[in-house]
Amino acid sequence: MSLRKAYLIIFLVLAIDQFTKIYVKTNFFLGDMVPKDGWFRLYFIENEGMAWGTEIPGQYGKLILTVFRLLAVCGIGYWLNSAIKAKSSNYLIVAIALILAGAFGNIIDSVFYGVIFDDSHHQLATLFSDRPYGTWFHGKVVDMIYLPFVEDYLLPEWVPFWGGKQFTFFNAIFNVADSAISIGVGILIVFNKKAFHKEEEKPAVATPAENQTRSQE
């Protein structure tokens, strides 16, 4: 796969990711959910830190996280470039491109959203507001995809630890960038042998003229 095609994958993922985030950010109040039931919903939340809402404590925790993400993207970008130069498997190149696009998508939120949006609490956020909610490198990542396939299921009493409690299967809330990273990692796991397979160089086939020369020698 060429570098141009890899860039196209990254561009498409970033375009879809940022479109959905900006749409939700400017059309939903924080905490809004549409529809109210069903297995697929848009549920607008903002993530202060890493996956699953994990945060790095301290005054500079968010800045450290954003800088770490930037360094990670540089490393992934170098990996992608090396894989293309080495003519690696398309599985590997597509996987790296998806992971890079996903990481970069969330970096855009962290770096820019704090200075281009105002607050989403009890109001619709305004793009390029003159009263931004944060500062550079301190933006919040927008999440909205909610897929509760099984919701508020009452577990039987005999189930260890969780018996008698309400259970929701897959209650994570994520975004397109997170999905791209997960799909990329999934490709590396499921198609591991194909992703890291290196084609052996085929021996050069001698032309008839070369064969004749060798026979005369």
C-alpha positions as CSV (number, residue, x, y, z in Angstrom):
1,M,0.0,0.0,0.0
2,S,1.2,3.5,-0.9
3,L,1.7,6.3,1.5
4,R,-1.0,8.3,-0.3
5,K,-3.6,5.5,0.4
6,A,-2.6,5.4,4.0
7,Y,-3.0,9.2,4.2
8,L,-6.5,8.8,2.6
9,I,-7.5,6.4,5.4
10,I,-6.3,8.8,8.0
11,F,-8.0,11.8,6.4
12,L,-11.4,9.9,6.2
13,V,-11.3,8.8,9.8
14,L,-10.3,12.2,11.0
15,A,-13.1,13.9,8.9
16,I,-15.8,11.6,10.2
17,D,-14.5,11.8,13.8
18,Q,-14.3,15.6,13.9
19,F,-17.7,16.0,12.1
20,T,-19.5,13.8,14.6
21,K,-17.8,15.5,17.5
22,I,-18.5,19.1,16.3
23,Y,-22.1,18.1,15.5
24,V,-22.8,16.7,18.9
25,K,-20.9,19.4,20.7
26,T,-23.0,22.2,19.0
27,N,-26.4,20.4,19.0
28,F,-26.4,18.5,22.3
29,F,-26.4,19.7,25.9
30,L,-23.9,17.9,28.0
31,G,-25.6,14.6,29.2
32,D,-28.2,14.6,26.4
33,M,-29.1,11.1,25.0
34,V,-30.9,10.4,21.7
35,P,-32.9,8.2,21.6
36,K,-33.7,7.4,25.2
37,D,-33.7,3.6,24.7
38,G,-32.5,1.1,22.1
39,W,-29.1,-0.5,21.5
40,F,-27.6,2.4,19.6
41,R,-27.7,5.9,21.1
42,L,-25.8,9.2,21.0
43,Y,-24.9,10.1,24.5
44,F,-22.9,13.3,24.9
45,I,-20.2,13.3,27.5
46,E,-16.7,14.8,27.8
47,N,-13.7,12.9,28.8
48,E,-11.2,14.7,31.0
49,G,-8.4,12.2,30.6
50,M,-7.6,8.8,29.2
51,A,-9.9,5.9,28.3
52,W,-12.7,5.1,30.7
53,G,-12.4,8.5,32.2
54,T,-9.1,7.9,33.9
55,E,-7.2,11.0,34.8
56,I,-3.7,11.9,35.7
57,P,-3.9,13.8,39.0
58,G,-2.2,17.1,39.7
59,Q,-2.2,20.6,38.2
60,Y,-0.2,19.5,35.1
61,G,-1.8,16.1,34.7
62,K,-3.8,17.0,31.6
63,L,-0.8,18.7,30.0
64,I,1.3,15.7,30.6
65,L,-1.3,13.4,29.0
66,T,-1.6,15.7,25.9
67,V,2.2,15.8,25.5
68,F,2.4,12.1,25.9
69,R,-0.3,11.7,23.2
70,L,1.7,13.9,20.8
71,L,4.8,11.9,21.3
72,A,2.9,8.7,20.8
73,V,1.5,10.0,17.5
74,C,5.0,10.9,16.3
75,G,6.1,7.3,17.1
76,I,3.1,5.8,15.4
77,G,3.7,8.0,12.4
78,Y,7.3,6.9,12.2
79,W,6.1,3.3,12.4
80,L,3.7,3.8,9.5
81,N,6.4,5.4,7.3
82,S,8.8,2.6,8.1
83,A,6.2,-0.1,7.3
84,I,5.4,1.5,3.9
85,K,9.0,1.8,3.0
86,A,9.6,-1.8,4.0
87,K,6.5,-2.8,1.8
88,S,4.9,-4.5,4.7
89,S,1.5,-6.3,4.6
90,N,-1.5,-4.2,3.9
91,Y,-3.0,-5.5,7.1
92,L,-0.2,-3.9,9.1
93,I,-0.3,-0.6,7.2
94,V,-4.1,-0.3,7.5
95,A,-4.0,-1.1,11.2
96,I,-1.3,1.5,11.9
97,A,-3.1,4.1,9.8
98,L,-6.3,3.5,11.8
99,I,-4.5,3.7,15.2
100,L,-2.7,6.9,14.0
101,A,-5.9,8.5,12.9
102,G,-7.7,7.6,16.1
103,A,-4.9,8.9,18.3
104,F,-4.6,12.1,16.3
105,G,-8.4,12.6,16.4
106,N,-8.4,12.7,20.2
107,I,-5.3,14.9,20.2
108,I,-7.3,17.5,18.3
109,D,-9.8,17.7,21.1
110,S,-7.2,17.9,23.8
111,V,-5.1,20.6,22.1
112,F,-7.8,22.8,20.4
113,Y,-11.3,22.3,21.9
114,G,-10.5,24.2,25.1
115,V,-9.9,27.4,23.1
116,I,-12.5,27.1,20.2
117,F,-15.6,26.0,22.2
118,D,-17.4,27.5,25.2
119,D,-19.0,25.4,27.9
120,S,-21.6,22.7,27.2
121,H,-23.2,22.8,30.6
122,H,-26.9,23.8,30.3
123,Q,-26.2,25.3,26.9
124,L,-25.3,24.5,23.3
125,A,-21.6,25.0,22.8
126,T,-20.5,27.7,20.2
127,L,-17.7,27.0,17.8
128,F,-15.0,29.7,17.8
129,S,-16.5,31.3,20.9
130,D,-15.0,34.4,22.4
131,R,-15.5,32.8,25.8
132,P,-13.7,29.5,25.6
133,Y,-14.0,27.0,28.4
134,G,-10.3,26.1,28.7
135,T,-6.8,26.8,27.4
136,W,-4.4,25.3,24.9
137,F,-3.7,21.6,25.6
138,H,-6.5,21.4,28.2
139,G,-9.4,20.5,26.0
140,K,-11.9,17.7,26.8
141,V,-12.4,14.8,24.5
142,V,-15.9,14.5,23.1
143,D,-17.5,11.0,23.4
144,M,-21.0,10.1,22.1
145,I,-21.4,6.5,20.9
146,Y,-23.3,4.4,23.4
147,L,-24.2,0.8,22.6
148,P,-26.0,-0.8,25.6
149,F,-26.9,-4.2,24.0
150,V,-28.3,-5.4,27.3
151,E,-29.4,-2.7,29.7
152,D,-30.5,-2.9,33.4
153,Y,-30.7,-6.7,33.3
154,L,-31.3,-8.0,36.8
155,L,-28.8,-10.7,37.4
156,P,-29.9,-13.9,39.3
157,E,-29.1,-14.1,43.0
158,W,-26.8,-17.0,42.5
159,V,-24.3,-15.1,40.3
160,P,-21.2,-14.5,42.5
161,F,-20.4,-10.9,43.5
162,W,-23.1,-9.3,41.2
163,G,-26.1,-11.4,42.0
164,G,-29.3,-9.5,42.4
165,K,-27.8,-6.3,40.9
166,Q,-28.7,-4.4,37.7
167,F,-26.3,-5.2,34.8
168,T,-25.6,-3.4,31.5
169,F,-23.6,-5.1,28.9
170,F,-21.2,-2.8,27.1
171,N,-21.8,0.5,28.9
172,A,-18.7,2.3,27.5
173,I,-19.2,5.6,25.7
174,F,-16.7,6.3,23.0
175,N,-16.1,8.2,19.7
176,V,-15.1,7.4,16.1
177,A,-11.4,7.9,17.0
178,D,-11.6,5.4,19.8
179,S,-13.3,3.0,17.3
180,A,-10.5,3.4,14.8
181,I,-7.9,2.6,17.4
182,S,-9.8,-0.5,18.6
183,I,-10.3,-1.7,15.0
184,G,-6.6,-1.2,14.3
185,V,-5.5,-3.1,17.4
186,G,-8.1,-5.8,16.5
187,I,-6.6,-6.2,13.1
188,L,-3.1,-6.7,14.6
189,I,-4.5,-9.3,17.0
190,V,-6.8,-11.3,14.7
191,F,-4.6,-11.1,11.6
192,N,-1.3,-11.2,13.4
193,K,0.4,-13.6,11.1
194,K,-0.7,-11.8,8.0
195,A,0.0,-8.4,9.4
196,F,3.6,-9.2,10.3
197,H,4.3,-11.5,7.4
198,K,7.3,-10.6,5.2
199,E,7.3,-11.7,1.7
200,E,10.5,-13.5,0.7
201,E,12.3,-12.1,-2.3
202,K,11.9,-14.2,-5.3
203,P,15.1,-15.3,-7.1
204,A,15.7,-13.4,-10.3
205,V,14.8,-15.3,-13.4
206,A,17.6,-15.4,-16.0
207,T,16.8,-14.4,-19.5
208,P,17.5,-16.8,-22.4
209,A,20.5,-14.7,-23.4
210,E,22.0,-14.9,-19.9
211,N,21.4,-18.7,-19.9
212,Q,23.2,-19.0,-23.3
213,T,26.1,-17.0,-22.0
214,R,26.4,-19.2,-18.9
215,S,26.3,-22.4,-21.0
216,Q,29.2,-21.1,-23.2
217,E,31.2,-20.4,-20.1
